[in-house]
Amino acid sequence: MALPFKKDLEKYKEIDEDEILNKLSEEELKQLENALEEMDPENALLPAGMRQKDQTAKPATGPFDRDRLLNYLEKEALEYKDREDFVPYTGERKGKVWVPKQKPMETRQEEATTLDPELEEALSSATDTELCDLAAILGVHTLVTSTQTYDGTSNKESYNNVIKGEKVKPVFDEPPNPTNVEETLQRIKSDDASLTEVNLNNIKNIPIPTLKDFAKALERNTHVKKFSLAATRSNDPIAVAFSDMLRENKTLKSLNLESNFITSAGVQALVDALRDNDTLTEIKIDNQRQQLGATAEMEIAKMLEQNTSITKFGYHFTQQGPRSRAAAAITKNNDLVRRKRMERE
């Protein structure tokens, strides 16, 4: 069964397209070409620049020139005529200026109490004990013994709106560090087997040469595993001395250099030494007098990625990049320690 619209197409079967095209003029052929190119502008299979014919009559301006484009836009903006305001601005203010309402301040007038001159003189010269006895006789002893302020819940006959001063409990400072510096130094030099932990925290009067002697003595010591030197005013020369110690010492497990005056140069010396140290597991260098900077933090992160023994690193990174790399390196080192422990078990 033939469809109705197919019957209408039967008459076009015998048409010769070439004969029709030969009869068309040049202008008609150009119109036909434009019509054929615009028949399917939404064809997703073709690039956007090929879906329609380029009808731009303006010649190409050449490659992209940013400065030339900015100059052109600035020129167009300066030559553009501004639109005239319908109502010109004169700066006149209309309406009333808002003034906040001022609430009247409530004033409380205290009643003046007048006493006899003799009574006034007696009360001014009375001691606290005599005043307490007088208050007890009058029945208003809460004037002196109350330790709570008036809250409005008591009866009208009592006058407990006056409080008694409580004795302030003193807060004592942290006791000084009892470590004997000279004795500890001699024990380190003699490689005392009973000395495994040294705490010199908060001892601010240790001379710089003495601190260097500690670093020098630790180079040959085989028993000290934890050394703490926080808040001792140590500076870069001390950091360099301890970096030399870390290259020689194979026993120390923990080193604390927090809260000192070490700069990025001293930290760099420690970082270089830790690249060759495979025994230290914990080091703290946070809270120095000045910030270390992005370059020093990046060097710390690189060192932690190369070192496989450090599992605890005490420093607060200020940059996101070094912080992420250091955290990943510490996690990797802890995972290695866990695997070794499981293999031994």
Salt bridges, closest charged atoms under 4 A:
GLU10 OE1 - LYS13 NZ 3.24
GLU19 OE2 - LYS23 NZ 3.48
ASP191 OD1 - HIS223 ND1 2.67
ASP192 OD2 - ARG187 NE 2.94
GLU219 OE1 - LYS216 NZ 3.70
ASP244 OD1 - ARG247 NH1 3.41
ASP272 OD1 - ARG275 NH1 2.84
GLU282 OE2 - LYS284 NZ 3.64
GLU299 OE1 - ARG275 NH2 3.14
GLU305 OE1 - ARG325 NH2 2.79
ASP335 OD1 - ARG338 NH2 2.53
ASP335 OD2 - ARG339 NE 3.17
